[in-house]
Amino acid sequence: MLTPFGVHGVVFLGFAWPLWLIWGWAAAAVALTLWIIMQRKSPVSTLAWIIVVNLLPVVGAIIYATFGPQRIQRQRLKRWHHRASVMSRKDVDALRAEYTEVPVWARQHVALIHNTADLPVSSAQSVDILPSGGATLHALLQEIAQAQCHIHLEYYIFEPDQTGTRLLQALTARARAGVKVRLLVDAVGSPALLSRRHRYLLAEYEAAGGQFAVFHPARLDRLRPLVNLRTHRKIVVVDGRVGFVGGINVTDDENEHLRPDDAYRDTHLLIRGGAVRWLQYVFMQDWQYAEGARASRDEVLLPPEPAGPVPVQIVASGPDSDTEAIHRAVIDALNLARERVWLATPYFVPTEAALLALTNAALRGVQVKLIVPQRSDSLVVSAAARSYYAELQAAGVLVFEYQGRMFHAKTLLVDQYYGMVGSANFDNRSFRLNFEVAAVVLDDDFNQQLAAMFQADLSHCKLVPERRAVSPWQRLFEAVARLASPLL
């Protein structure tokens, strides 16, 4: 039979199969659109996803199933269960009872972080800035060699290259000496370490007594964690008293001793004192969530520590919570600025609220400087970032592009007493989709050191002119990349 569509086909209930196909697609599109709306995410992100799934039949649904936010609630509930039993309530309550004095201007800010991240302000004996991967590895190996009780590590990227092998051998040696060693890596960020080719490294480590866990391993019945719900955190805790946090992963790509010409330029922190115990708290939540096993009671996970002279507050965020703690902390810090805002980030794809806070600071007379890489490892993200340049410059923001090697530092400096260093980029993915962690340091000496490092980075930058020479095709690519900003 010849159908109205000009092809031979099956007629069902008086209608040709192409018509049933169109109706089926329309019904599926309506159902999926309603499902996306019911997720109650930001209007811009919701509209972007609706356009994707309707313009790309079947393919759009697959993309949403892989990238979309619809299964975050299930992960949130599972993480809450493990958070409830992460440590004894007595230990945590005693830790919360400790009081740290902060400047009057910062009291509401630390309250914001406490109420959104559930992590109160604490203190440290010292906070040292580590300006490179080589310096960080050297400090790590020193502290690991002195560990007596436990060593906890959490990384997004842990490569089995020279840097990773050296660190894993050091961990293996301490595990063999009786130190409790726990290593947590992200499944997407560390695929090489998890491959059969390098399994012998982990076999030696585990044979020595080291414990190993993978955050959201990929499975056929759980595709979304392939791209979202990643732990982007970089945490090391030694004996509950020494901690590392920042943007540096375990890889030769960030080790200037092995790659002197093109190693990433990055920043990390070495913290000593009471604030480290909150890094411990964040790590143990992630460990128990990934491993499903509670820490043995013979460990002192939160050792008593005297108050230090440096106020420090750990802030952690992730898709298991709707509070967006780091996102809110960054915006609030920008709103506090009266003199200067110096921001460094490898990926600049701001939310509307973050962009407004940054431009508002410049419009009210604050000196705002932004460093981003000229050469990023993501062409689309770089194009999206450049699409914001004109708007930033119109408000008075000075935009600098770091020349040569990849710039990977994630730092925020506000006025004379505020500094933030962590794993979060200035983008939607870090603010809403990944598990991130940062340290807020309220100290003038630290601020001066961070400012000196920022100034040193500026010497490797070029100021982006207000009128960039951009071809029409490049401008179009940047505009299209910006449309994808809510999804990046």
ZAMARGU-4260 file (C-alpha; in steps of 0.2 Angstrom, whole numbers, plus 5000, padded with zeros to 4 digits):
<rodrens>
0) 5000/5000/5000 | 5007/5017/4996 | 5006/5029/5011 | 5004/5048/5010 | 5022/5049/5013
5) 5026/5041/4997 | 5034/5024/5004 | 5027/5007/5007 | 5023/5005/5025 | 5012/4997/5039
10) 4995/5005/5042 | 4989/5004/5060 | 4972/5010/5066 | 4971/5019/5049 | 4987/5029/5051
15) 5004/5025/5042 | 5019/5021/5053 | 5028/5038/5050 | 5014/5047/5058 | 5014/5036/5073
20) 5033/5039/5074 | 5030/5058/5074 | 5017/5057/5087 | 5028/5045/5098 | 5042/5058/5096
25) 5031/5072/5101 | 5024/5063/5116 | 5042/5058/5122 | 5048/5076/5119 | 5033/5083/5130
30) 5036/5070/5143 | 5055/5074/5144 | 5052/5093/5144 | 5040/5091/5159 | 5053/5080/5168
35) 5067/5094/5165 | 5055/5107/5171 | 5051/5097/5187 | 5070/5097/5191 | 5068/5115/5196
40) 5085/5120/5191 | 5090/5138/5185 | 5079/5145/5171 | 5093/5147/5159 | 5100/5129/5162
45) 5082/5122/5160 | 5078/5131/5144 | 5095/5126/5137 | 5091/5107/5141 | 5074/5109/5133
50) 5081/5116/5117 | 5094/5102/5116 | 5082/5087/5119 | 5069/5095/5107 | 5081/5099/5093
55) 5090/5083/5094 | 5077/5069/5094 | 5084/5053/5103 | 5102/5060/5103 | 5096/5074/5114
60) 5088/5062/5127 | 5104/5052/5127 | 5114/5068/5130 | 5102/5073/5144 | 5103/5056/5152
65) 5122/5057/5152 | 5124/5075/5157 | 5108/5081/5165 | 5104/5084/5183 | 5090/5072/5186
70) 5098/5059/5196 | 5108/5070/5209 | 5094/5068/5222 | 5098/5049/5223 | 5116/5053/5226
75) 5112/5066/5239 | 5102/5054/5249 | 5116/5041/5249 | 5129/5054/5254 | 5118/5060/5268
80) 5117/5043/5275 | 5136/5041/5276 | 5138/5059/5283 | 5127/5055/5297 | 5139/5041/5303
85) 5156/5048/5297 | 5163/5051/5315 | 5157/5050/5332 | 5145/5064/5336 | 5155/5067/5352
90) 5171/5071/5342 | 5162/5082/5330 | 5153/5092/5343 | 5169/5095/5353 | 5177/5101/5337
95) 5162/5113/5333 | 5163/5120/5351 | 5180/5127/5348 | 5180/5146/5345 | 5190/5156/5333
100) 5190/5175/5333 | 5188/5183/5316 | 5187/5201/5311 | 5170/5210/5313 | 5169/5212/5294
105) 5171/5193/5291 | 5158/5187/5304 | 5143/5186/5292 | 5154/5179/5278 | 5160/5164/5289
110) 5142/5162/5295 | 5137/5160/5277 | 5150/5146/5274 | 5145/5138/5291 | 5127/5138/5286
115) 5129/5132/5268 | 5144/5120/5270 | 5141/5115/5288 | 5160/5119/5292 | 5164/5132/5305
120) 5178/5144/5305 | 5194/5136/5313 | 5212/5141/5314 | 5229/5136/5309 | 5247/5137/5316
125) 5253/5141/5298 | 5247/5142/5280 | 5261/5140/5267 | 5258/5143/5248 | 5265/5130/5237
130) 5267/5138/5220 | 5270/5123/5209 | 5268/5104/5207 | 5286/5101/5210 | 5286/5111/5227
135) 5270/5102/5232 | 5277/5085/5228 | 5292/5089/5238 | 5282/5094/5253 | 5270/5080/5252
140) 5284/5067/5252 | 5292/5075/5267 | 5276/5075/5277 | 5272/5057/5272 | 5289/5051/5277
145) 5285/5057/5295 | 5267/5051/5296 | 5264/5040/5312 | 5245/5036/5312 | 5237/5039/5295
150) 5238/5047/5278 | 5223/5051/5268 | 5223/5057/5250 | 5209/5061/5238 | 5213/5067/5220
155) 5203/5069/5204 | 5219/5065/5194 | 5232/5053/5200 | 5243/5047/5185 | 5254/5032/5186
160) 5268/5042/5178 | 5285/5047/5187 | 5276/5059/5199 | 5262/5047/5203 | 5273/5031/5205
165) 5285/5040/5216 | 5271/5046/5228 | 5263/5029/5227 | 5279/5021/5232 | 5281/5033/5247
170) 5263/5028/5252 | 5267/5009/5250 | 5282/5011/5262 | 5272/5020/5275 | 5258/5007/5274
175) 5271/4993/5276 | 5278/5002/5292 | 5260/5001/5299 | 5253/5018/5295 | 5235/5018/5290
180) 5235/5024/5272 | 5219/5028/5262 | 5219/5033/5244 | 5203/5039/5235 | 5203/5044/5216
185) 5190/5049/5204 | 5185/5036/5191 | 5185/5048/5177 | 5200/5058/5182 | 5212/5044/5185
190) 5208/5030/5172 | 5226/5026/5168 | 5229/5021/5187 | 5214/5010/5186 | 5219/5001/5170
195) 5226/4984/5169 | 5243/4990/5163 | 5246/4999/5180 | 5237/4987/5191 | 5254/4981/5198
200) 5257/4998/5207 | 5240/4996/5216 | 5243/4978/5220 | 5260/4982/5228 | 5252/4996/5238
205) 5237/4986/5244 | 5248/4971/5248 | 5258/4982/5260 | 5241/4986/5269 | 5236/5002/5259
210) 5217/5005/5256 | 5211/5011/5240 | 5194/5017/5234 | 5186/5024/5218 | 5174/5038/5217
215) 5159/5034/5206 | 5166/5020/5196 | 5158/5019/5178 | 5145/5006/5176 | 5132/5002/5162
220) 5118/5005/5174 | 5125/5022/5180 | 5131/5032/5165 | 5129/5050/5172 | 5144/5049/5184
225) 5154/5047/5168 | 5154/5066/5166 | 5145/5074/5181 | 5146/5070/5200 | 5164/5069/5200
230) 5176/5073/5215 | 5187/5087/5209 | 5194/5089/5226 | 5213/5088/5230 | 5215/5083/5249
235) 5229/5076/5259 | 5228/5074/5278 | 5243/5067/5288 | 5239/5062/5306 | 5225/5074/5307
240) 5237/5089/5309 | 5245/5093/5292 | 5234/5096/5277 | 5236/5100/5259 | 5222/5108/5248
245) 5222/5117/5231 | 5222/5114/5213 | 5237/5103/5210 | 5234/5085/5204 | 5246/5070/5204
250) 5254/5071/5187 | 5270/5075/5177 | 5260/5088/5168 | 5261/5099/5184 | 5279/5095/5189
255) 5291/5108/5183 | 5306/5097/5187 | 5300/5084/5174 | 5293/5096/5162 | 5302/5113/5164
260) 5295/5121/5148 | 5277/5117/5149 | 5272/5111/5166 | 5255/5118/5172 | 5257/5134/5183
265) 5246/5130/5198 | 5244/5134/5217 | 5242/5123/5233 | 5242/5126/5251 | 5251/5117/5266
270) 5241/5120/5282 | 5246/5115/5300 | 5234/5116/5314 | 5216/5114/5319 | 5208/5118/5302
275) 5216/5102/5295 | 5203/5092/5305 | 5189/5099/5294 | 5198/5094/5279 | 5199/5077/5287
280) 5180/5078/5290 | 5177/5081/5271 | 5189/5067/5266 | 5180/5054/5278 | 5163/5059/5271
285) 5170/5055/5253 | 5179/5040/5259 | 5164/5032/5267 | 5153/5036/5253 | 5165/5028/5240
290) 5171/5013/5251 | 5155/5011/5262 | 5166/5006/5277 | 5168/5016/5293 | 5185/5021/5300
295) 5191/5010/5314 | 5189/5017/5331 | 5207/5015/5336 | 5212/5030/5325 | 5212/5047/5332
300) 5205/5056/5317 | 5202/5073/5325 | 5217/5075/5337 | 5216/5090/5349 | 5225/5105/5343
305) 5229/5122/5351 | 5221/5137/5343 | 5233/5145/5330 | 5235/5164/5324 | 5228/5161/5307
310) 5209/5160/5305 | 5205/5147/5291 | 5188/5140/5286 | 5187/5125/5275 | 5172/5126/5262
315) 5166/5111/5253 | 5152/5110/5240 | 5144/5097/5228 | 5129/5091/5219 | 5123/5082/5235
320) 5118/5099/5242 | 5107/5113/5235 | 5117/5126/5245 | 5131/5129/5232 | 5143/5134/5247
325) 5158/5138/5236 | 5147/5148/5224 | 5139/5158/5237 | 5156/5161/5246 | 5164/5168/5231
330) 5149/5179/5227 | 5149/5185/5245 | 5168/5189/5245 | 5166/5199/5229 | 5152/5209/5237
335) 5163/5212/5252 | 5177/5220/5241 | 5181/5238/5244 | 5199/5240/5237 | 5204/5225/5225
340) 5198/5209/5218 | 5212/5198/5210 | 5205/5182/5203 | 5214/5168/5194 | 5205/5153/5186
345) 5209/5141/5172 | 5191/5140/5167 | 5180/5156/5167 | 5162/5152/5162 | 5153/5162/5176
350) 5135/5160/5182 | 5124/5175/5180 | 5126/5179/5198 | 5145/5177/5199 | 5147/5188/5183
355) 5136/5202/5191 | 5146/5201/5207 | 5162/5203/5198 | 5156/5217/5187 | 5147/5226/5201
360) 5164/5226/5211 | 5172/5235/5196 | 5158/5247/5193 | 5159/5253/5211 | 5177/5257/5210
365) 5186/5241/5216 | 5201/5236/5206 | 5197/5220/5198 | 5210/5209/5189 | 5207/5193/5181
370) 5220/5180/5175 | 5215/5166/5163 | 5225/5155/5152 | 5229/5160/5134 | 5231/5142/5130
375) 5218/5131/5138 | 5215/5112/5137 | 5197/5115/5131 | 5194/5125/5115 | 5175/5127/5119
380) 5178/5133/5137 | 5191/5145/5131 | 5179/5152/5118 | 5165/5153/5130 | 5177/5163/5142
385) 5182/5175/5129 | 5164/5179/5125 | 5163/5188/5142 | 5178/5199/5139 | 5169/5214/5132
390) 5156/5214/5146 | 5169/5213/5159 | 5180/5226/5151 | 5165/5238/5149 | 5163/5237/5168
395) 5181/5241/5171 | 5188/5223/5174 | 5206/5221/5168 | 5208/5204/5159 | 5225/5196/5157
400) 5229/5180/5148 | 5243/5170/5154 | 5256/5166/5140 | 5265/5150/5136 | 5260/5135/5147
405) 5243/5131/5154 | 5238/5141/5169 | 5229/5131/5182 | 5229/5141/5198 | 5212/5144/5206
410) 5214/5159/5218 | 5204/5173/5224 | 5211/5188/5234 | 5200/5202/5241 | 5206/5218/5249
415) 5220/5215/5262 | 5214/5201/5273 | 5205/5188/5262 | 5212/5174/5252 | 5204/5158/5244
420) 5213/5144/5237 | 5205/5128/5231 | 5200/5116/5218 | 5185/5125/5211 | 5185/5134/5194
425) 5175/5150/5191 | 5162/5140/5181 | 5145/5132/5182 | 5153/5114/5183 | 5163/5118/5199
430) 5149/5128/5207 | 5135/5116/5204 | 5141/5099/5196 | 5157/5093/5204 | 5162/5090/5222
435) 5175/5104/5227 | 5184/5110/5242 | 5194/5126/5246 | 5202/5135/5260 | 5197/5153/5265
440) 5211/5162/5275 | 5208/5178/5284 | 5226/5184/5287 | 5236/5199/5280 | 5252/5190/5279
445) 5244/5177/5269 | 5235/5190/5258 | 5252/5198/5254 | 5260/5182/5249 | 5245/5178/5238
450) 5246/5195/5231 | 5265/5194/5227 | 5262/5177/5218 | 5248/5185/5208 | 5259/5200/5203
455) 5273/5187/5198 | 5260/5179/5187 | 5255/5195/5179 | 5273/5197/5173 | 5269/5182/5161
460) 5253/5189/5155 | 5246/5200/5142 | 5232/5213/5145 | 5218/5209/5133 | 5214/5225/5123
465) 5196/5231/5124 | 5195/5230/5105 | 5201/5212/5101 | 5205/5208/5083 | 5193/5194/5081
470) 5187/5186/5064 | 5168/5185/5062 | 5169/5166/5062 | 5179/5166/5079 | 5166/5179/5086
475) 5152/5167/5080 | 5161/5152/5088 | 5163/5161/5105 | 5145/5166/5105 | 5139/5148/5101
480) 5151/5142/5115 | 5143/5155/5127 | 5126/5147/5124 | 5132/5131/5130 | 5139/5139/5146
485) 5125/5132/5157 | 5130/5115/5151 | 5149/5116/5153
</rodrens>
